[in-house]
Amino acid sequence: MAEIDRHSFICGMIAAFGECVAQEVKKIAFSPPFPPSDLKHLEAEAERIMREQGLSFCLEKNPDIPEDKRVYWWVLYKFPEVQSAYARLREKGYNPAWEFEEFKDLLSYGMAWGDGYEQVVPRIRKETSPMDPVTRILFPDDGWPIEKMYKEV
């Protein structure tokens, strides 16, 4: 079987998650994580896809991840208050690479929102790990999840 092209895979996931955000199925989405060295290869097409979908976006450079393990991702959103909520979590020191649970509501996992949301009982019937193919394709060297480094005080 041919190897999957990582850059195409990342752009495809941006398009898919971007559609979910644009159609208000998700409040926010992250592109797949990628090493900083890939930015120059991805930036033009990824940003084109996000603009075509009418999304706002910002590049998360993760200065809190050690440089030798650092990854970037784009944060895709439609409404500025959602990006502000993401920024507040980051300002509190949370990083989705380590504290993913803190971001689940923003990512709309197991959530219902929009008109009539109060009549829906949101839940995930069975937890699974959607990161398995992402990890296999994007981090064949077992570079994910990133181990959290603790600073001595």
Buried (B, 14 or more C-beta within 10 A) or exposed (E): EEEEEBEEBBBBBBBEBBBBBBEEEBBBBBBBBBBEEBBEEBEEBBBEBBEEBEBBBEBBEBEBBEEEBBBBBBBBBBEEEBBEBBEEBBEEEBBBBBEBEBBEBBBBBEBEBEEEEEEEEEEEEEEEEEBEEBBEBBBEEEBBEBEEEEEEE
